[in-house]
Amino acid sequence: MQSENPVIADFVKLMNSAVGTFAGMTREARESGRERIREALGGLDFVSREEFEATKAMAAKAREETEALKARLEALEAKLQG
């Protein structure tokens, strides 16, 4: 049921416009904030999870090889002294 009063109808139109404008401003502010965060984080050097896991696996393998070489060297030194 619509009002016959033009003042009320104009007020409702004004409020609808204000709500639409406010919603648009909110979306714009949110997008602007996201863009600023992307720009700020874009300058930082991040690695992906895959790169991190690959590097972690390489470090573990290198550590194992180092331990094996250390044990082999100790065995050879013991053999030379014995």
HTML snippet that shows the backbone in 3Dmol.js (N, CA, C, O; Angstrom):
<script src="https://3Dmol.org/build/3Dmol-min.js"></script>
<div id="view" style="width:600px;height:400px;position:relative"></div>
<script>
const pdb = `
ATOM      1  N   MET A   1       0.845  -1.166   0.000  1.00  0.00           N
ATOM      2  CA  MET A   1       0.000   0.000   0.000  1.00  0.00           C
ATOM      3  C   MET A   1       0.897   1.238   0.000  1.00  0.00           C
ATOM      4  O   MET A   1       1.709   1.424   0.907  1.00  0.00           O
ATOM      5  N   GLN A   2       0.747   2.072  -1.009  1.00  0.00           N
ATOM      6  CA  GLN A   2       1.585   3.254  -1.133  1.00  0.00           C
ATOM      7  C   GLN A   2       0.854   4.471  -0.587  1.00  0.00           C
ATOM      8  O   GLN A   2      -0.373   4.563  -0.614  1.00  0.00           O
ATOM      9  N   SER A   3       1.657   5.393  -0.094  1.00  0.00           N
ATOM     10  CA  SER A   3       1.085   6.602   0.475  1.00  0.00           C
ATOM     11  C   SER A   3       0.692   7.568  -0.639  1.00  0.00           C
ATOM     12  O   SER A   3       1.373   7.648  -1.662  1.00  0.00           O
ATOM     13  N   GLU A   4      -0.377   8.284  -0.450  1.00  0.00           N
ATOM     14  CA  GLU A   4      -0.821   9.303  -1.394  1.00  0.00           C
ATOM     15  C   GLU A   4      -0.108  10.625  -1.129  1.00  0.00           C
ATOM     16  O   GLU A   4      -0.144  11.528  -1.965  1.00  0.00           O
ATOM     17  N   ASN A   5       0.533  10.742   0.017  1.00  0.00           N
ATOM     18  CA  ASN A   5       1.181  11.988   0.402  1.00  0.00           C
ATOM     19  C   ASN A   5       2.507  12.122  -0.351  1.00  0.00           C
ATOM     20  O   ASN A   5       3.389  11.280  -0.178  1.00  0.00           O
ATOM     21  N   PRO A   6       2.672  13.159  -1.183  1.00  0.00           N
ATOM     22  CA  PRO A   6       3.909  13.317  -1.954  1.00  0.00           C
ATOM     23  C   PRO A   6       5.129  13.597  -1.065  1.00  0.00           C
ATOM     24  O   PRO A   6       6.249  13.262  -1.452  1.00  0.00           O
ATOM     25  N   VAL A   7       4.947  14.184   0.080  1.00  0.00           N
ATOM     26  CA  VAL A   7       6.066  14.473   0.987  1.00  0.00           C
ATOM     27  C   VAL A   7       6.640  13.152   1.504  1.00  0.00           C
ATOM     28  O   VAL A   7       7.855  12.965   1.548  1.00  0.00           O
ATOM     29  N   ILE A   8       5.754  12.252   1.888  1.00  0.00           N
ATOM     30  CA  ILE A   8       6.212  10.953   2.376  1.00  0.00           C
ATOM     31  C   ILE A   8       6.870  10.171   1.241  1.00  0.00           C
ATOM     32  O   ILE A   8       7.906   9.535   1.440  1.00  0.00           O
ATOM     33  N   ALA A   9       6.272  10.217   0.055  1.00  0.00           N
ATOM     34  CA  ALA A   9       6.846   9.512  -1.095  1.00  0.00           C
ATOM     35  C   ALA A   9       8.230  10.067  -1.424  1.00  0.00           C
ATOM     36  O   ALA A   9       9.149   9.299  -1.711  1.00  0.00           O
ATOM     37  N   ASP A  10       8.390  11.389  -1.388  1.00  0.00           N
ATOM     38  CA  ASP A  10       9.698  11.999  -1.648  1.00  0.00           C
ATOM     39  C   ASP A  10      10.706  11.627  -0.557  1.00  0.00           C
ATOM     40  O   ASP A  10      11.881  11.389  -0.834  1.00  0.00           O
ATOM     41  N   PHE A  11      10.225  11.584   0.680  1.00  0.00           N
ATOM     42  CA  PHE A  11      11.105  11.205   1.777  1.00  0.00           C
ATOM     43  C   PHE A  11      11.579   9.767   1.624  1.00  0.00           C
ATOM     44  O   PHE A  11      12.750   9.471   1.859  1.00  0.00           O
ATOM     45  N   VAL A  12      10.682   8.875   1.234  1.00  0.00           N
ATOM     46  CA  VAL A  12      11.040   7.474   1.023  1.00  0.00           C
ATOM     47  C   VAL A  12      12.051   7.353  -0.116  1.00  0.00           C
ATOM     48  O   VAL A  12      13.019   6.599  -0.014  1.00  0.00           O
ATOM     49  N   LYS A  13      11.824   8.099  -1.204  1.00  0.00           N
ATOM     50  CA  LYS A  13      12.782   8.087  -2.321  1.00  0.00           C
ATOM     51  C   LYS A  13      14.141   8.595  -1.867  1.00  0.00           C
ATOM     52  O   LYS A  13      15.172   8.034  -2.238  1.00  0.00           O
ATOM     53  N   LEU A  14      14.147   9.648  -1.073  1.00  0.00           N
ATOM     54  CA  LEU A  14      15.395  10.210  -0.556  1.00  0.00           C
ATOM     55  C   LEU A  14      16.121   9.193   0.316  1.00  0.00           C
ATOM     56  O   LEU A  14      17.336   9.036   0.199  1.00  0.00           O
ATOM     57  N   MET A  15      15.396   8.507   1.180  1.00  0.00           N
ATOM     58  CA  MET A  15      16.002   7.500   2.053  1.00  0.00           C
ATOM     59  C   MET A  15      16.544   6.324   1.242  1.00  0.00           C
ATOM     60  O   MET A  15      17.632   5.824   1.530  1.00  0.00           O
ATOM     61  N   ASN A  16      15.800   5.883   0.239  1.00  0.00           N
ATOM     62  CA  ASN A  16      16.277   4.803  -0.622  1.00  0.00           C
ATOM     63  C   ASN A  16      17.560   5.200  -1.339  1.00  0.00           C
ATOM     64  O   ASN A  16      18.498   4.411  -1.451  1.00  0.00           O
ATOM     65  N   SER A  17      17.583   6.442  -1.822  1.00  0.00           N
ATOM     66  CA  SER A  17      18.795   6.929  -2.485  1.00  0.00           C
ATOM     67  C   SER A  17      19.963   7.001  -1.508  1.00  0.00           C
ATOM     68  O   SER A  17      21.091   6.644  -1.849  1.00  0.00           O
ATOM     69  N   ALA A  18      19.687   7.466  -0.293  1.00  0.00           N
ATOM     70  CA  ALA A  18      20.743   7.577   0.722  1.00  0.00           C
ATOM     71  C   ALA A  18      21.293   6.205   1.077  1.00  0.00           C
ATOM     72  O   ALA A  18      22.505   6.034   1.216  1.00  0.00           O
ATOM     73  N   VAL A  19      20.408   5.228   1.225  1.00  0.00           N
ATOM     74  CA  VAL A  19      20.854   3.869   1.547  1.00  0.00           C
ATOM     75  C   VAL A  19      21.690   3.308   0.405  1.00  0.00           C
ATOM     76  O   VAL A  19      22.722   2.680   0.639  1.00  0.00           O
ATOM     77  N   GLY A  20      21.250   3.530  -0.823  1.00  0.00           N
ATOM     78  CA  GLY A  20      22.019   3.063  -1.984  1.00  0.00           C
ATOM     79  C   GLY A  20      23.387   3.720  -2.058  1.00  0.00           C
ATOM     80  O   GLY A  20      24.388   3.065  -2.347  1.00  0.00           O
ATOM     81  N   THR A  21      23.420   5.011  -1.798  1.00  0.00           N
ATOM     82  CA  THR A  21      24.693   5.740  -1.809  1.00  0.00           C
ATOM     83  C   THR A  21      25.608   5.233  -0.705  1.00  0.00           C
ATOM     84  O   THR A  21      26.803   5.036  -0.927  1.00  0.00           O
ATOM     85  N   PHE A  22      25.058   5.023   0.473  1.00  0.00           N
ATOM     86  CA  PHE A  22      25.850   4.519   1.594  1.00  0.00           C
ATOM     87  C   PHE A  22      26.392   3.126   1.289  1.00  0.00           C
ATOM     88  O   PHE A  22      27.546   2.829   1.596  1.00  0.00           O
ATOM     89  N   ALA A  23      25.571   2.274   0.689  1.00  0.00           N
ATOM     90  CA  ALA A  23      26.031   0.929   0.332  1.00  0.00           C
ATOM     91  C   ALA A  23      27.156   1.011  -0.694  1.00  0.00           C
ATOM     92  O   ALA A  23      28.134   0.269  -0.606  1.00  0.00           O
ATOM     93  N   GLY A  24      27.021   1.909  -1.662  1.00  0.00           N
ATOM     94  CA  GLY A  24      28.073   2.092  -2.659  1.00  0.00           C
ATOM     95  C   GLY A  24      29.364   2.595  -2.036  1.00  0.00           C
ATOM     96  O   GLY A  24      30.453   2.147  -2.394  1.00  0.00           O
ATOM     97  N   MET A  25      29.238   3.523  -1.107  1.00  0.00           N
ATOM     98  CA  MET A  25      30.429   4.041  -0.425  1.00  0.00           C
ATOM     99  C   MET A  25      31.100   2.943   0.389  1.00  0.00           C
ATOM    100  O   MET A  25      32.328   2.864   0.444  1.00  0.00           O
ATOM    101  N   THR A  26      30.300   2.103   1.015  1.00  0.00           N
ATOM    102  CA  THR A  26      30.843   0.996   1.800  1.00  0.00           C
ATOM    103  C   THR A  26      31.609   0.034   0.909  1.00  0.00           C
ATOM    104  O   THR A  26      32.719  -0.375   1.246  1.00  0.00           O
ATOM    105  N   ARG A  27      31.018  -0.332  -0.238  1.00  0.00           N
ATOM    106  CA  ARG A  27      31.712  -1.224  -1.180  1.00  0.00           C
ATOM    107  C   ARG A  27      33.005  -0.598  -1.676  1.00  0.00           C
ATOM    108  O   ARG A  27      34.035  -1.267  -1.757  1.00  0.00           O
ATOM    109  N   GLU A  28      32.949   0.685  -2.008  1.00  0.00           N
ATOM    110  CA  GLU A  28      34.133   1.386  -2.504  1.00  0.00           C
ATOM    111  C   GLU A  28      35.230   1.425  -1.441  1.00  0.00           C
ATOM    112  O   GLU A  28      36.400   1.205  -1.754  1.00  0.00           O
ATOM    113  N   ALA A  29      34.867   1.700  -0.198  1.00  0.00           N
ATOM    114  CA  ALA A  29      35.850   1.736   0.891  1.00  0.00           C
ATOM    115  C   ALA A  29      36.468   0.359   1.099  1.00  0.00           C
ATOM    116  O   ALA A  29      37.674   0.242   1.315  1.00  0.00           O
ATOM    117  N   ARG A  30      35.644  -0.681   1.036  1.00  0.00           N
ATOM    118  CA  ARG A  30      36.149  -2.039   1.219  1.00  0.00           C
ATOM    119  C   ARG A  30      37.124  -2.406   0.102  1.00  0.00           C
ATOM    120  O   ARG A  30      38.196  -2.950   0.366  1.00  0.00           O
ATOM    121  N   GLU A  31      36.756  -2.109  -1.143  1.00  0.00           N
ATOM    122  CA  GLU A  31      37.634  -2.412  -2.271  1.00  0.00           C
ATOM    123  C   GLU A  31      38.927  -1.599  -2.203  1.00  0.00           C
ATOM    124  O   GLU A  31      40.004  -2.112  -2.506  1.00  0.00           O
ATOM    125  N   SER A  32      38.818  -0.346  -1.807  1.00  0.00           N
ATOM    126  CA  SER A  32      39.997   0.502  -1.669  1.00  0.00           C
ATOM    127  C   SER A  32      40.937  -0.051  -0.593  1.00  0.00           C
ATOM    128  O   SER A  32      42.154  -0.088  -0.775  1.00  0.00           O
ATOM    129  N   GLY A  33      40.356  -0.475   0.519  1.00  0.00           N
ATOM    130  CA  GLY A  33      41.169  -1.066   1.588  1.00  0.00           C
ATOM    131  C   GLY A  33      41.852  -2.337   1.134  1.00  0.00           C
ATOM    132  O   GLY A  33      43.027  -2.550   1.431  1.00  0.00           O
ATOM    133  N   ARG A  34      41.132  -3.185   0.418  1.00  0.00           N
ATOM    134  CA  ARG A  34      41.736  -4.423  -0.087  1.00  0.00           C
ATOM    135  C   ARG A  34      42.877  -4.119  -1.044  1.00  0.00           C
ATOM    136  O   ARG A  34      43.919  -4.772  -1.003  1.00  0.00           O
ATOM    137  N   GLU A  35      42.678  -3.120  -1.910  1.00  0.00           N
ATOM    138  CA  GLU A  35      43.721  -2.760  -2.871  1.00  0.00           C
ATOM    139  C   GLU A  35      44.961  -2.238  -2.147  1.00  0.00           C
ATOM    140  O   GLU A  35      46.085  -2.562  -2.531  1.00  0.00           O
ATOM    141  N   ARG A  36      44.767  -1.447  -1.121  1.00  0.00           N
ATOM    142  CA  ARG A  36      45.918  -0.930  -0.365  1.00  0.00           C
ATOM    143  C   ARG A  36      46.667  -2.053   0.343  1.00  0.00           C
ATOM    144  O   ARG A  36      47.896  -2.040   0.412  1.00  0.00           O
ATOM    145  N   ILE A  37      45.930  -3.014   0.862  1.00  0.00           N
ATOM    146  CA  ILE A  37      46.583  -4.158   1.514  1.00  0.00           C
ATOM    147  C   ILE A  37      47.364  -4.964   0.485  1.00  0.00           C
ATOM    148  O   ILE A  37      48.492  -5.380   0.746  1.00  0.00           O
ATOM    149  N   ARG A  38      46.761  -5.187  -0.695  1.00  0.00           N
ATOM    150  CA  ARG A  38      47.478  -5.917  -1.753  1.00  0.00           C
ATOM    151  C   ARG A  38      48.758  -5.200  -2.147  1.00  0.00           C
ATOM    152  O   ARG A  38      49.797  -5.832  -2.335  1.00  0.00           O
ATOM    153  N   GLU A  39      48.684  -3.866  -2.273  1.00  0.00           N
ATOM    154  CA  GLU A  39      49.875  -3.084  -2.621  1.00  0.00           C
ATOM    155  C   GLU A  39      50.936  -3.190  -1.532  1.00  0.00           C
ATOM    156  O   GLU A  39      52.123  -3.340  -1.825  1.00  0.00           O
ATOM    157  N   ALA A  40      50.508  -3.113  -0.284  1.00  0.00           N
ATOM    158  CA  ALA A  40      51.460  -3.185   0.827  1.00  0.00           C
ATOM    159  C   ALA A  40      52.109  -4.559   0.895  1.00  0.00           C
ATOM    160  O   ALA A  40      53.319  -4.661   1.099  1.00  0.00           O
ATOM    161  N   LEU A  41      51.328  -5.607   0.728  1.00  0.00           N
ATOM    162  CA  LEU A  41      51.866  -6.960   0.797  1.00  0.00           C
ATOM    163  C   LEU A  41      52.611  -7.352  -0.469  1.00  0.00           C
ATOM    164  O   LEU A  41      53.452  -8.251  -0.447  1.00  0.00           O
ATOM    165  N   GLY A  42      52.305  -6.678  -1.572  1.00  0.00           N
ATOM    166  CA  GLY A  42      52.966  -6.999  -2.833  1.00  0.00           C
ATOM    167  C   GLY A  42      54.463  -6.745  -2.789  1.00  0.00           C
ATOM    168  O   GLY A  42      55.224  -7.415  -3.487  1.00  0.00           O
ATOM    169  N   GLY A  43      54.892  -5.796  -1.988  1.00  0.00           N
ATOM    170  CA  GLY A  43      56.312  -5.487  -1.892  1.00  0.00           C
ATOM    171  C   GLY A  43      57.081  -6.452  -1.006  1.00  0.00           C
ATOM    172  O   GLY A  43      58.312  -6.448  -1.008  1.00  0.00           O
ATOM    173  N   LEU A  44      56.377  -7.272  -0.257  1.00  0.00           N
ATOM    174  CA  LEU A  44      57.038  -8.226   0.627  1.00  0.00           C
ATOM    175  C   LEU A  44      57.349  -9.512  -0.127  1.00  0.00           C
ATOM    176  O   LEU A  44      56.624  -9.896  -1.045  1.00  0.00           O
ATOM    177  N   ASP A  45      58.406 -10.155   0.258  1.00  0.00           N
ATOM    178  CA  ASP A  45      58.803 -11.404  -0.392  1.00  0.00           C
ATOM    179  C   ASP A  45      58.241 -12.585   0.390  1.00  0.00           C
ATOM    180  O   ASP A  45      58.787 -12.981   1.420  1.00  0.00           O
ATOM    181  N   PHE A  46      57.166 -13.129  -0.105  1.00  0.00           N
ATOM    182  CA  PHE A  46      56.565 -14.307   0.497  1.00  0.00           C
ATOM    183  C   PHE A  46      56.865 -15.512  -0.382  1.00  0.00           C
ATOM    184  O   PHE A  46      57.021 -15.377  -1.596  1.00  0.00           O
ATOM    185  N   VAL A  47      56.943 -16.663   0.216  1.00  0.00           N
ATOM    186  CA  VAL A  47      57.107 -17.892  -0.555  1.00  0.00           C
ATOM    187  C   VAL A  47      55.821 -18.697  -0.433  1.00  0.00           C
ATOM    188  O   VAL A  47      55.088 -18.603   0.552  1.00  0.00           O
ATOM    189  N   SER A  48      55.577 -19.482  -1.458  1.00  0.00           N
ATOM    190  CA  SER A  48      54.379 -20.315  -1.418  1.00  0.00           C
ATOM    191  C   SER A  48      54.613 -21.505  -0.499  1.00  0.00           C
ATOM    192  O   SER A  48      55.753 -21.811  -0.148  1.00  0.00           O
ATOM    193  N   ARG A  49      53.556 -22.161  -0.119  1.00  0.00           N
ATOM    194  CA  ARG A  49      53.642 -23.340   0.739  1.00  0.00           C
ATOM    195  C   ARG A  49      54.465 -24.418   0.042  1.00  0.00           C
ATOM    196  O   ARG A  49      55.259 -25.106   0.684  1.00  0.00           O
ATOM    197  N   GLU A  50      54.277 -24.569  -1.279  1.00  0.00           N
ATOM    198  CA  GLU A  50      55.014 -25.587  -2.030  1.00  0.00           C
ATOM    199  C   GLU A  50      56.514 -25.308  -2.011  1.00  0.00           C
ATOM    200  O   GLU A  50      57.316 -26.223  -1.830  1.00  0.00           O
ATOM    201  N   GLU A  51      56.894 -24.035  -2.200  1.00  0.00           N
ATOM    202  CA  GLU A  51      58.314 -23.680  -2.158  1.00  0.00           C
ATOM    203  C   GLU A  51      58.892 -23.931  -0.766  1.00  0.00           C
ATOM    204  O   GLU A  51      60.011 -24.428  -0.638  1.00  0.00           O
ATOM    205  N   PHE A  52      58.141 -23.593   0.264  1.00  0.00           N
ATOM    206  CA  PHE A  52      58.600 -23.810   1.626  1.00  0.00           C
ATOM    207  C   PHE A  52      58.808 -25.290   1.902  1.00  0.00           C
ATOM    208  O   PHE A  52      59.832 -25.686   2.459  1.00  0.00           O
ATOM    209  N   GLU A  53      57.835 -26.107   1.513  1.00  0.00           N
ATOM    210  CA  GLU A  53      57.940 -27.552   1.755  1.00  0.00           C
ATOM    211  C   GLU A  53      59.109 -28.149   0.973  1.00  0.00           C
ATOM    212  O   GLU A  53      59.804 -29.027   1.484  1.00  0.00           O
ATOM    213  N   ALA A  54      59.338 -27.686  -0.258  1.00  0.00           N
ATOM    214  CA  ALA A  54      60.457 -28.190  -1.061  1.00  0.00           C
ATOM    215  C   ALA A  54      61.794 -27.835  -0.405  1.00  0.00           C
ATOM    216  O   ALA A  54      62.697 -28.669  -0.332  1.00  0.00           O
ATOM    217  N   THR A  55      61.911 -26.610   0.064  1.00  0.00           N
ATOM    218  CA  THR A  55      63.147 -26.181   0.733  1.00  0.00           C
ATOM    219  C   THR A  55      63.352 -26.939   2.037  1.00  0.00           C
ATOM    220  O   THR A  55      64.477 -27.300   2.381  1.00  0.00           O
ATOM    221  N   LYS A  56      62.271 -27.176   2.757  1.00  0.00           N
ATOM    222  CA  LYS A  56      62.354 -27.934   4.005  1.00  0.00           C
ATOM    223  C   LYS A  56      62.830 -29.359   3.732  1.00  0.00           C
ATOM    224  O   LYS A  56      63.647 -29.895   4.480  1.00  0.00           O
ATOM    225  N   ALA A  57      62.321 -29.973   2.662  1.00  0.00           N
ATOM    226  CA  ALA A  57      62.736 -31.334   2.312  1.00  0.00           C
ATOM    227  C   ALA A  57      64.208 -31.350   1.898  1.00  0.00           C
ATOM    228  O   ALA A  57      64.944 -32.271   2.251  1.00  0.00           O
ATOM    229  N   MET A  58      64.631 -30.336   1.153  1.00  0.00           N
ATOM    230  CA  MET A  58      66.042 -30.268   0.744  1.00  0.00           C
ATOM    231  C   MET A  58      66.949 -30.119   1.963  1.00  0.00           C
ATOM    232  O   MET A  58      68.009 -30.742   2.023  1.00  0.00           O
ATOM    233  N   ALA A  59      66.547 -29.306   2.929  1.00  0.00           N
ATOM    234  CA  ALA A  59      67.350 -29.107   4.130  1.00  0.00           C
ATOM    235  C   ALA A  59      67.428 -30.402   4.938  1.00  0.00           C
ATOM    236  O   ALA A  59      68.489 -30.730   5.470  1.00  0.00           O
ATOM    237  N   ALA A  60      66.321 -31.142   5.037  1.00  0.00           N
ATOM    238  CA  ALA A  60      66.325 -32.409   5.772  1.00  0.00           C
ATOM    239  C   ALA A  60      67.246 -33.419   5.089  1.00  0.00           C
ATOM    240  O   ALA A  60      67.990 -34.139   5.755  1.00  0.00           O
ATOM    241  N   LYS A  61      67.192 -33.467   3.752  1.00  0.00           N
ATOM    242  CA  LYS A  61      68.065 -34.393   3.017  1.00  0.00           C
ATOM    243  C   LYS A  61      69.529 -34.003   3.215  1.00  0.00           C
ATOM    244  O   LYS A  61      70.375 -34.872   3.425  1.00  0.00           O
ATOM    245  N   ALA A  62      69.833 -32.723   3.151  1.00  0.00           N
ATOM    246  CA  ALA A  62      71.211 -32.266   3.349  1.00  0.00           C
ATOM    247  C   ALA A  62      71.687 -32.609   4.764  1.00  0.00           C
ATOM    248  O   ALA A  62      72.838 -32.999   4.956  1.00  0.00           O
ATOM    249  N   ARG A  63      70.806 -32.465   5.744  1.00  0.00           N
ATOM    250  CA  ARG A  63      71.157 -32.795   7.122  1.00  0.00           C
ATOM    251  C   ARG A  63      71.468 -34.292   7.255  1.00  0.00           C
ATOM    252  O   ARG A  63      72.434 -34.672   7.917  1.00  0.00           O
ATOM    253  N   GLU A  64      70.642 -35.136   6.622  1.00  0.00           N
ATOM    254  CA  GLU A  64      70.879 -36.581   6.663  1.00  0.00           C
ATOM    255  C   GLU A  64      72.204 -36.943   6.000  1.00  0.00           C
ATOM    256  O   GLU A  64      72.959 -37.768   6.515  1.00  0.00           O
ATOM    257  N   GLU A  65      72.482 -36.320   4.855  1.00  0.00           N
ATOM    258  CA  GLU A  65      73.743 -36.590   4.156  1.00  0.00           C
ATOM    259  C   GLU A  65      74.934 -36.135   4.988  1.00  0.00           C
ATOM    260  O   GLU A  65      75.969 -36.801   5.018  1.00  0.00           O
ATOM    261  N   THR A  66      74.788 -35.006   5.658  1.00  0.00           N
ATOM    262  CA  THR A  66      75.864 -34.505   6.514  1.00  0.00           C
ATOM    263  C   THR A  66      76.131 -35.469   7.666  1.00  0.00           C
ATOM    264  O   THR A  66      77.283 -35.758   7.989  1.00  0.00           O
ATOM    265  N   GLU A  67      75.064 -35.961   8.280  1.00  0.00           N
ATOM    266  CA  GLU A  67      75.224 -36.925   9.372  1.00  0.00           C
ATOM    267  C   GLU A  67      75.884 -38.213   8.871  1.00  0.00           C
ATOM    268  O   GLU A  67      76.733 -38.778   9.561  1.00  0.00           O
ATOM    269  N   ALA A  68      75.504 -38.681   7.684  1.00  0.00           N
ATOM    270  CA  ALA A  68      76.103 -39.902   7.134  1.00  0.00           C
ATOM    271  C   ALA A  68      77.587 -39.684   6.847  1.00  0.00           C
ATOM    272  O   ALA A  68      78.415 -40.546   7.143  1.00  0.00           O
ATOM    273  N   LEU A  69      77.919 -38.530   6.269  1.00  0.00           N
ATOM    274  CA  LEU A  69      79.325 -38.233   5.987  1.00  0.00           C
ATOM    275  C   LEU A  69      80.130 -38.080   7.275  1.00  0.00           C
ATOM    276  O   LEU A  69      81.291 -38.483   7.341  1.00  0.00           O
ATOM    277  N   LYS A  70      79.513 -37.501   8.288  1.00  0.00           N
ATOM    278  CA  LYS A  70      80.183 -37.348   9.578  1.00  0.00           C
ATOM    279  C   LYS A  70      80.486 -38.719  10.181  1.00  0.00           C
ATOM    280  O   LYS A  70      81.585 -38.951  10.686  1.00  0.00           O
ATOM    281  N   ALA A  71      79.515 -39.621  10.126  1.00  0.00           N
ATOM    282  CA  ALA A  71      79.726 -40.968  10.656  1.00  0.00           C
ATOM    283  C   ALA A  71      80.808 -41.690   9.856  1.00  0.00           C
ATOM    284  O   ALA A  71      81.638 -42.395  10.431  1.00  0.00           O
ATOM    285  N   ARG A  72      80.803 -41.521   8.558  1.00  0.00           N
ATOM    286  CA  ARG A  72      81.815 -42.174   7.704  1.00  0.00           C
ATOM    287  C   ARG A  72      83.205 -41.622   8.011  1.00  0.00           C
ATOM    288  O   ARG A  72      84.174 -42.378   8.079  1.00  0.00           O
ATOM    289  N   LEU A  73      83.303 -40.296   8.199  1.00  0.00           N
ATOM    290  CA  LEU A  73      84.587 -39.686   8.524  1.00  0.00           C
ATOM    291  C   LEU A  73      85.094 -40.176   9.880  1.00  0.00           C
ATOM    292  O   LEU A  73      86.280 -40.469  10.038  1.00  0.00           O
ATOM    293  N   GLU A  74      84.201 -40.262  10.846  1.00  0.00           N
ATOM    294  CA  GLU A  74      84.603 -40.753  12.165  1.00  0.00           C
ATOM    295  C   GLU A  74      85.082 -42.203  12.089  1.00  0.00           C
ATOM    296  O   GLU A  74      86.032 -42.580  12.775  1.00  0.00           O
ATOM    297  N   ALA A  75      84.433 -43.006  11.267  1.00  0.00           N
ATOM    298  CA  ALA A  75      84.848 -44.411  11.112  1.00  0.00           C
ATOM    299  C   ALA A  75      86.227 -44.482  10.460  1.00  0.00           C
ATOM    300  O   ALA A  75      87.075 -45.275  10.869  1.00  0.00           O
ATOM    301  N   LEU A  76      86.444 -43.649   9.443  1.00  0.00           N
ATOM    302  CA  LEU A  76      87.757 -43.645   8.790  1.00  0.00           C
ATOM    303  C   LEU A  76      88.849 -43.150   9.735  1.00  0.00           C
ATOM    304  O   LEU A  76      89.954 -43.693   9.739  1.00  0.00           O
ATOM    305  N   GLU A  77      88.557 -42.143  10.524  1.00  0.00           N
ATOM    306  CA  GLU A  77      89.541 -41.641  11.488  1.00  0.00           C
ATOM    307  C   GLU A  77      89.840 -42.699  12.537  1.00  0.00           C
ATOM    308  O   GLU A  77      90.997 -42.875  12.921  1.00  0.00           O
ATOM    309  N   ALA A  78      88.842 -43.391  12.997  1.00  0.00           N
ATOM    310  CA  ALA A  78      89.037 -44.461  13.982  1.00  0.00           C
ATOM    311  C   ALA A  78      89.895 -45.568  13.385  1.00  0.00           C
ATOM    312  O   ALA A  78      90.756 -46.127  14.064  1.00  0.00           O
ATOM    313  N   LYS A  79      89.660 -45.884  12.116  1.00  0.00           N
ATOM    314  CA  LYS A  79      90.427 -46.924  11.439  1.00  0.00           C
ATOM    315  C   LYS A  79      91.898 -46.520  11.320  1.00  0.00           C
ATOM    316  O   LYS A  79      92.789 -47.349  11.500  1.00  0.00           O
ATOM    317  N   LEU A  80      92.150 -45.230  11.014  1.00  0.00           N
ATOM    318  CA  LEU A  80      93.532 -44.767  10.888  1.00  0.00           C
ATOM    319  C   LEU A  80      94.255 -44.753  12.242  1.00  0.00           C
ATOM    320  O   LEU A  80      95.462 -44.988  12.299  1.00  0.00           O
ATOM    321  N   GLN A  81      93.550 -44.489  13.292  1.00  0.00           N
ATOM    322  CA  GLN A  81      94.168 -44.421  14.616  1.00  0.00           C
ATOM    323  C   GLN A  81      94.307 -45.813  15.234  1.00  0.00           C
ATOM    324  O   GLN A  81      95.117 -46.025  16.137  1.00  0.00           O
ATOM    325  N   GLY A  82      93.529 -46.730  14.748  1.00  0.00           N
ATOM    326  CA  GLY A  82      93.488 -48.039  15.384  1.00  0.00           C
ATOM    327  C   GLY A  82      94.393 -48.991  14.807  1.00  0.00           C
ATOM    328  O   GLY A  82      94.454 -50.136  15.256  1.00  0.00           O
TER     329      GLY A  82
END
`;
const viewer = $3Dmol.createViewer("view");
viewer.addModel(pdb, "pdb");
viewer.setStyle({}, {cartoon: {color: "spectrum"}});
viewer.zoomTo();
viewer.render();
</script>
